[in-house]
Amino acid sequence: MGLMPGNRHTVIIGGGVIGSCIAYFITSDPRYDHKTHKVTVLEASSIGGGASGKAGGVIARWADPLCLAPLSYRLHCGLARKHDGIEKWGFRHVFCADVDAMGEAVGQTVTTESHAHFHSHPISLPSNKDYPPELDWITPETITSYTELGCPENTAQVHPHLFTNSIAEAAKEQGACFTRGSVTSLNYGHDGDGVRSVSYQTKETSDLCEVHATDIVVAAGPWTKKLLPEAPIKESRNHSIVVRPQNPVSAYVLFPELHPKVPQKRIPPEIYSRPDGTIYSCGPSDMDVPLPETTDMVDVNPETCDRIYSDVSSVSAAIREGEIITRQACYRPFVVGRARDIGPLVGPTGVKSLWLASGHDSWGISNAPGTGKLMSELILDGKTSSADISSLDPRLMF
């Protein structure tokens, strides 16, 4: 069935953090009227089931791209105040730093790549003025350099899964409808007049359905290419672990370069202490594992998770003596063919009524509110007023 004259229907494909934030900001706009404007989010598996629930969750005013990050940081702070984010999704301000570290010899580990044994190496501590004493859960003797990237005035963190689901719930309360179903096609007008509807298969009954729309937003992360093959979006798989230490640790997000096992080899994990008392860490990407159909079909390699644990525990007794409570993997989307700091693709495509919000790479959680706010302005006003994101226009790339 088509739409009644004068009515609007915005269909958002993807129930991750980007899609949820778009739904939230459309439905929170004062001009939104649920009687004449319907907002539907189609999600193939579960809300925040992919990277939106398994990322680290750092929020930074200094993140990439600079045309989007400051707005998004302000919106994150505002959302936390409005919806009790401290309690609901672990929002808090943190320090963030680049760290060079030489791992301690903990037992005798052998790498799969070279079978080289892991030995300690001579190191020198950074000056006392650089290394914060509050960072007491990283072994000080392992640190060779410490460079602050962010402080509590411009850096924060959230628990990604809790944030995504809380924003989705708020959008529902404001009138948005979330439907579980896998999109099978975008349907275009016979006269070439843009996209007119979305076909999808319901999760519960496998029924085939079609929903007509005035605006369709593809916010499917790495699955974007399934619907828009011409979009320059590619994916990489990342593994991560969550460790519960025996005692609470201070609020720091660290981007280390580790030399834990093989001389000259650098391993760049990320390490986040979280307000719930856990420590999150993710490792390097692998690019050669095919994208599955949905987020709940992502394979987890236990050996990769164990390697992350071995690497990060070599610089932290708190991690080494803690308990691994989660081993997981997800795919993050990035834009092919341009520098990472330019940012995602956000805005109109070359097809009438078809919008794109994808390719956020490592900054999806951080930049989701800004993306949601700006997409709501584009859909409701036809232009942005909160920030200039002309450099993110998808039409520049395809």
N, C-alpha and C positions, 0 to 999 in steps of 0.2 A: 504494500500500500504506500502511495506517495504521501507527501506532506500537505497539510492544509495551507491555503494561501495565507501568507503573513507569518507563518510559523517557522522556527529554526530548529535544526537538529545538528549538533556537533558530535561527531563520532570520533573518539580517540582510540587508536589502535596501540595497545600496550599499557599494562597496569603496573609499570614500574614507577620509579620516583618521578620521572619526567611526565609521564601520562597522568599520574595522580595529581601532580602540582598544576598541570594545565587545567584539569577538571576543577581543582580547588579554586583557582583564581578566576575562572570564568564564572563559577557559581557564587563567588563572594563579591563580584562586581555589583555595585548598586543598581545598575541597569538590567541585571539579569532577572528574568521573570520565568519561573518554572512552568507557568501556564502556557507560555508561547515559545519557550526555548528549552529544548530537551538536550541534556548532555549524557552521552553513553560512553563508557569505557569498556572496550573489549579486551579481555586478558585470557590467554590460552591456558594458563596453569593456575598460578596463585599470585596475589598482590605482593610485589617485592620478592618474587621467587628467584630472580637472577642476581645480577650485580647490585641491584638496588637493595638487596637484603644481605649481601655477602661482601660488600666493599668495606673499606676502613672507616670512612665517615668523617674525614677532616673537612672543616669549613674555613675558607680563607678569603679575606678581602683582597689578598695579593695573588690569588690563583689566576690561571689562564682560562679564558682570555680576559684582558683588562676591560674590555667593553661590557662585560657581563658580570664578572666576579664581584665588584663592589656593590652593585645593586642586589645581587643574590645574597651576599653576606648580611646586608641590612634587613632583607626580608626574612632570613633565617632567624635573626635576633628578634624581629617582630613576631614571627610565628611562635617562637618559644615563650615570649611574654603572653601572647594572647591565649595560647592553648596549653599552658603549663608544660612546656617542653622539657624542663628540668626533670620533672617527675615522669612524663609519658615517654620520652625518647632519649633521655640521658644527655640533654644539651648542657654543655659547659664550655667555658673558655679555657684554652690550653696554651702551653708553649710548644713550639715546633722547631726542629733543628735538623740540619745535615750533620752527620757524624761519620768520621772515619774510625774504624775499629779493627784491631788485630785480635782474632779469637783466641781464647785460652785453649790449651790442650786438655780436653775433657774426655778421658778414656783414649781410645785409639780408633779413629774413624778412617775409613777408606772411601775415596770418591769413586763413583762408577765410571767417570770419564777417564781418569788417568791412573787409578789404583794407588795414588800417592798418599802416604800417611800424613796425618794431621799433627803438626808440631807447633808449639808456641814460637813466637818470633820476638826479637827485641823491639821494644816500643818506647815512646816518650810521651808523657802526659801533656795535654794542653795546659796552658797557664790557668791558674786558679780563677782569674777574673772571667775566663771564657766558660769554664765547666761549672754548671750550677750544682751546688751541694744537694739540692732537693732531688736531683736525678740519682737517687741512691740505689735503684734497682738495676742499673747497668754497672758492671764491674769497672771501677775507675781506671784500673791498670790496663784495660783493653783499649781505652780511647786515645787516639792519636791526634784528633782534631774535632772541634765542636764549633759549628757556625749557626747562630740563631737565624731562623727564617721568619718566624712569627712569634707573637706574644699574645697574652690574653686580650689585648686591645684590638687585635685584628685577626685572631685565629680562634676557632672553636671546634667542637666535634659533636656528632650525634651517633646514636646507634642506628645504622641505616634501615634495618628491617622495621624497627619500631617507628622511626620517623615516617617511612613510606606508608605504613599501614595506618598511622595516626592521621596523616594528611588525607589518605583515601577515605577514612571514616568521617573526617570533617567535611569532605566534599559530598559524601552521601547525605549527611545531615542537611546540607545546603541544597540538595535536590539532584545530585548526580546519580546515575544508575551504573553499577558495575556488573557486567555480564561475563560469565566464563564461557569462552568459545574461541576456536581457532579460525582466524580469518583465512578464507580460501581464495578470495579475489576482490579486487577493486573493480567496480563496474562503471564504464564510461558511457556517456550519452551517444546515441546513434548519430547525431548530427555533429559530433566532435565538440560539443559544448561542455567540456569538463567531466569531472567524476560525479556520479549521481548516487551511488549506493555501495554498500559493503556486503559481501556474502560471507557467512561464517558457519561453522559446525559447532553446535552446543557441546559443552563438556559432559553434561550429565546424561543426555539422551542421544547424542550424535545426530540430532536433527539438523537439516540444512535450512538456514534462515537468510533472509535478505533484509537489510535495514537501509532506508533512504536517508539521505543527509544533505544539508546545505553546506557543511564543511566537514572534511575528513582530515584528521591529523595523524600522520604516521609517526609514532613515538615508540617504535618497537626495538630500539637499541640495535644489537647485532643482527636481529631478525628483519631489519628494515629491507635488506637486499632481497628477501623472499617476496616482498610486495613491490619493491621498486628496484629491479635489477640494475638499472642505470645509475642509481645513487652510489657515489664513491664511498660506501661504508664497508669496512672490513672488521673482523673480530679477532681477538686473541684470548686464549684461556688463561686464567690465573687461579692458582691454588692459594688457600689460606688456612690458618689454624687459629683456634681460640684456646688459650691456656688459662687455667685458674691458679694463680699463685697462692702460696700459703698465707701471705699477708698482703694488705692493701699497698698499692704503689702510687706514686705521685703522678700528676696529670701532665704527661708529655706525649707528643707524637714525634717519632724519629724516622728520618730517611737515612739509614746508614749505608756506607760502603764497607762491606766486610771482607776480610782476608782470612777466612776461618780455616781453610784446609790446604789449599794449594798456593804456594808463593806465586805472585803476579796475577792470580785470579781474583776478580772483584765480584762480589755477590750483593746486589742491591735489594734487600727486602725492605719492608716497611713495618714499623712496630708502633702500636697504639695502646696505651693504657686506657681503660674504659671505666666509666663511673660505676659500673656494676661489679667492679673488682676483678675483671678479667683483663687479659692482654691479648690483643689481636695482632697477627703478623701474616703478611702475604709475601710471596716470592716472585721470581721472574716469570715472564709470560712464555707460553709455548704457542706457536703459530700454526702448527701442522695437524691439529686435531679438528676434524670437521664439526661444524655447528649442528647440534641435534635439533629435533623438531620443536621442542619446548624446553623451558628451564628445568623442569622436573626430570629431564632425561640426560642431564649433564653428568658425564662420568668423572669420578674422583679417583686420582691415582694416589694410593696411600704412601707409596715410596716418595713421591714429590712432597707430600705433607710432612713426612718424617725428615726429609732433607731440610725443609724450612725450619723445623724444630731444632735440628742439630745445629744449623747455622746460627740462629738467633740465641739459642741457649749457650753458645760458646762465649757470648758477651754478657750474659745475665744469669746469675745464680737463681734469681726469682723465677725466671722462665724454666730453667733446668730442673728446679725442685718442684715445679708446679705440675698440674695434671692437664693433659690435653683433653678438652671436652668437645671440641668440634674439629672435624676435617672436612673441607668443602672446596668447591671449585665453581667458577662462573666465567662468563664471557663478557668482555668489555668492548664497546664499539668505538672505532676511531675513523677519522676521515683520511682517505688515501689521497696522496698527491699534494699535500701542503703541510707546512710546518705545524707542529702540535700546538704551539702557543697561539695560533690564529683562532682555534676553537671549533665548536660543533657547527652543524648546519641547522639553522633555525629561521623559519619563515616560509614564504610561498614558494611553490614549485612552478614550473612552466605550465602546469595544468590548472585550469580554473577550479577553485574550491578545494584543491588538494594542498595540504601543508605538510612540512617536515620539521621534526625536532629530534635530531639524533646525532650520534658521533661525539658524545661528550667525553670520551676517553676516561682518564682517571679522575676527572672533576665533575662527574655526573651528580653525585650527592650535593656537592657544594653549589653547583650552578642550577640545580633543579628549580628552586623558587623563582629565580630571575627568569629562567626559561618559561615557566608557567605564567608569570605576570606579563611578559612581553608577548607571548602567544595569545593571551586573552585580549590584549590591546589590539593585536593584528586582526583577530577574528571579529571583535566587536567594533573597532574603529577603522580598520584598514591601514593603520600605521601605529608605530610605537611612540610613546611619549616619555617613558621612564629611562630609556637608554638608547643610544645609537648602535644598532647591531647590523648595520648595512654590510659590514665585512663578513657576516655569517649567512648572508642570503644564499639559499641553495642554488639559485639560478646562476651564481657565479661558477658553479662546479659542474652542473649538468643541465 
